[in-house]
Amino acid sequence: MCPKSSGLRRWLRFNTVGLMGVAVQIGTLFCLRSLIKLHYLPATTLAVEAAILHNFLWHEHWTWSVVTQSTDARVLRRLLRFNLTVGIVLILQNLFLMKILVTELQLHYLFASMISITTCSIFNYFCSDWFVFRCSQTSSGLHDTGPGGSQ
C-alpha cells in the first residue's frame, strides 16, 4: 500500500526545488554563454540537464521521499525515467522556445530562459508525479512502491 502524502505539501516542495533548479539552470547558462562563450542553444541544453539532475536528487530525497526507496537499482530506474520523460521534453521545449524567443523575438537569452522554464514547469510536475515517482507497481516492475510494500 502506498503511503499517503499531501498533494499541497508535495506541490510546495516541488516548487521550492524548482526555484533552486531555476538558479542552477540560469547560473549554468550564464557561465556557459557569457564566460565560456558557448552558443546559447548548446548552453541551454547543458543548463537544462544540470537543472534536471539537481532537481531529480532533491525530488528523490525530499519532494517524493515518502514513495521512493533508496536502493541503487530503483534510484537509477527513476533517474532514467526522469531523463527520458521530463528531461527530453524539457530540453526540447526549452530549445524550441529559446530559438523563437532569442532568434526571432530578439529577447536576451537569460530572460528567454526564464520564460521557457515557466512554461515547462506544469508538464514537469505532472510527469514527475504520475510517471517517475508514481507509487504503484506494474507487472514489468517499472514503477516503484512506497516503503509499505506493493499495492
C-alpha positions in Angstrom: 0.0 0.0 0.0 1.3 3.5 -0.9 1.9 5.9 2.0 -0.3 9.0 1.9 1.3 12.3 1.1 -0.3 15.7 1.0 -0.7 16.9 -2.6 -0.3 20.5 -1.5 2.8 19.7 0.5 4.3 17.9 -2.4 3.4 20.8 -4.8 5.1 23.3 -2.4 8.2 21.1 -2.2 8.2 20.7 -5.9 8.1 24.4 -6.4 10.8 25.0 -3.8 13.1 22.5 -5.6 12.0 24.2 -8.9 13.2 27.6 -7.7 16.5 26.1 -6.7 16.6 24.4 -10.2 16.0 27.8 -11.8 19.1 29.2 -10.1 21.1 26.2 -11.3 19.8 26.5 -14.8 20.2 30.2 -15.1 23.6 30.1 -13.4 24.9 27.4 -15.6 23.5 29.1 -18.7 25.2 32.4 -17.7 28.5 30.7 -17.2 28.4 28.7 -20.4 27.2 31.6 -22.5 28.8 34.7 -21.0 32.0 33.3 -19.6 32.8 30.4 -21.9 31.1 31.9 -25.0 29.2 28.8 -25.9 26.3 29.3 -28.4 23.1 29.8 -26.5 21.4 26.6 -27.8 24.1 24.1 -26.7 24.5 26.1 -23.5 20.7 25.8 -22.9 20.8 22.1 -23.4 23.6 21.7 -20.8 22.0 24.1 -18.4 18.6 22.3 -18.6 20.4 18.9 -17.9 22.2 20.4 -14.9 18.9 21.6 -13.5 17.3 18.2 -14.3 19.9 16.3 -12.4 19.8 18.8 -9.5 16.0 18.6 -9.3 15.9 14.8 -9.5 18.2 14.5 -6.5 16.0 16.9 -4.5 12.8 15.2 -5.6 14.1 11.8 -4.8 15.2 12.7 -1.3 12.6 15.3 -0.4 9.7 16.0 -2.7 8.7 12.4 -3.2 10.7 10.8 -0.4 7.5 9.2 1.0 7.2 7.0 -2.1 10.8 6.4 -3.1 13.2 3.7 -1.9 16.9 4.3 -1.9 18.1 1.0 -3.4 20.6 1.8 -6.2 18.6 -0.1 -8.9 15.3 1.7 -8.1 17.0 5.2 -8.0 18.7 4.5 -11.3 15.4 3.4 -12.9 13.7 6.6 -11.7 16.6 8.7 -12.9 16.4 7.0 -16.3 12.6 7.6 -16.4 13.1 11.2 -15.3 15.6 11.9 -18.0 13.7 10.0 -20.7 10.5 11.8 -20.0 10.9 15.1 -18.1 14.5 15.6 -19.3 14.0 15.0 -23.0 10.7 17.0 -23.2 12.2 19.9 -21.1 15.3 20.1 -23.3 13.3 20.0 -26.5 10.7 22.6 -25.2 13.5 24.9 -23.9 15.4 24.7 -27.2 12.3 25.4 -29.2 11.2 28.3 -27.1 14.8 29.7 -26.8 15.1 29.6 -30.6 11.9 31.6 -31.0 12.4 34.0 -28.1 16.1 34.7 -28.8 16.4 34.4 -32.5 13.0 35.6 -33.7 11.9 37.9 -30.9 15.4 39.1 -30.0 15.0 38.7 -26.3 18.0 38.4 -24.0 18.9 34.8 -23.5 18.5 34.8 -19.7 15.1 36.4 -19.9 14.1 34.0 -22.7 15.3 31.1 -20.4 13.1 32.3 -17.6 10.1 32.3 -19.9 11.0 28.8 -21.1 11.4 27.5 -17.6 8.0 28.9 -16.5 6.1 27.4 -19.5 7.6 24.0 -18.9 7.0 23.7 -15.1 3.4 22.3 -15.2 4.4 19.4 -17.5 7.4 18.7 -15.3 5.3 18.4 -12.2 2.6 16.1 -13.6 5.0 13.9 -15.5 7.1 13.5 -12.3 4.1 12.8 -10.1 2.3 10.5 -12.5 5.2 8.6 -14.1 8.6 9.0 -12.5 7.7 8.9 -8.7 4.4 7.1 -9.1 3.5 4.9 -6.1 2.4 1.7 -7.8 3.9 -1.4 -9.3 3.2 -2.9 -12.7 4.0 -6.4 -13.8 7.1 -5.1 -15.6 8.4 -3.7 -12.3 8.9 -0.2 -13.8 7.0 1.6 -11.0 8.3 1.7 -7.5 6.3 1.0 -4.4 6.5 3.0 -1.2 8.1 1.8 2.0 4.9 -0.1 2.9 5.3 -2.7 0.0 3.2 -3.2 -3.1 -0.4 -2.3 -3.6 
